[in-house]
Amino acid sequence: MDNGFFWFALFVLIVVGIVLVNGVRIVPEYERGVIFRLGRVIGARGPGLFFIIPLVDQMTKVNMQVATEDIPPQDIITRDNVTVAVNAVAYHRVVDPVRAIVDVQDYRFATSQIAQTTLRSIIGQADLDELLINRDEINSRLQTIIDEETNPWGVKVTNVEVKDVELPETMRRAMARQAEAERDRRAKVINAQGEKEAALTLAEAARDLEAHPAAMQLRLLSTMTEVASEQNSTLVFPVPVELLRFFEAVRPALPQDGSKP
């Protein structure tokens, strides 16, 4: 009798030990365990150490970290009829592990499909210039729409970024010609502004010299000095302006028929 009780107690201890070992679960900080009891969900547990009932409870782990989802290149026609290849990346994480397991079969695949269709829709509503310039606004619209679609699954889309926009070769050449023409236009405008400023400065200098004849003579002498420093063989000295003005002043006093006064 004692031997039978001993073996029975040993058997019970072994069974209890197996049950305890199989019922112990350890979930790290970045995961949660969704518990199904006889096929019905009873909630999420973790992180840390907890127990489940073997053969009765089943656990599915859900990663709560932020995950990246690459959106493959999509050939999209923009609103101004330009075909572009656009790819993007979406950042998302699970905020409700129960809904992520129960309400959708594969939340990562579903999020990827929603991101692809939304990308095609948003890019198709934008012009090429808007796509190239207002990238932040398009990213914000993508994030808002995708997050609204994935929210019932317990998935939060934190950010969506358009990575590359590949243009057709003909469009790239046209944009290069446009950029070159714009640079030429700016260069011509700057050159014209410089000539205008130089003309205004010369006009102002001419008015100052006209008001001060002595300054004009000093300018002539300075010019002669510069010319003489070039070692020219012949140097022509101009008639002083004051002498010309003297003849202009005397000319009205002379008789018109050439006779002596």
Secondary structure, DSSP 8 states (H G I E B T S, - for coil): -HHHHHHHHHHHHHHHHHHHHHHEEEE-TTEEEEEEETTEEEEEE-SEEEE--TTTEEEEEEE-S-EEEEEEEEEEE-TTS-EEEEEEEEEEEES-HHHHHHS-S-HHHHHHHHHHHHHHHHHHTS-HHHHHH-HHHHHHHHHHHHHHHHGGGTEEEEEEEEEEEE--HHHHHHHHHHHHHHHHHHHHHHHHHHHHHHHHHHHHHHHHHHH-HHHHHHHHHHHHHHHHTT--S-------HHHHHHHHHHGGGS-TTS---
